[in-house]
Amino acid sequence: MVRSGARAARAQFRQSFIFRFADHLAKAGAIDQGNGDAT
């Protein structure tokens, strides 16, 4: 039971990390596009 709980926690952490990383890339891409449009 402890092992399955750790596995679920690890999977949840990985999903949240990927989501946060994708959100960061999306914001960085929006900033880059904004600078490109400005210039």
NORHU-V485044 format. One record per run of one state. SS is the DSSP state (2 for helix, 1 for strand, 0 for the rest). FROM is the first residue (numbers start at 1). TO is the last residue. If there is no record, write none. Layout:
BEGIN
((SS	FROM	TO) (SS	FROM	TO))
END
This chain:
BEGIN
((0	1	1) (2	2	38) (0	39	39))
END
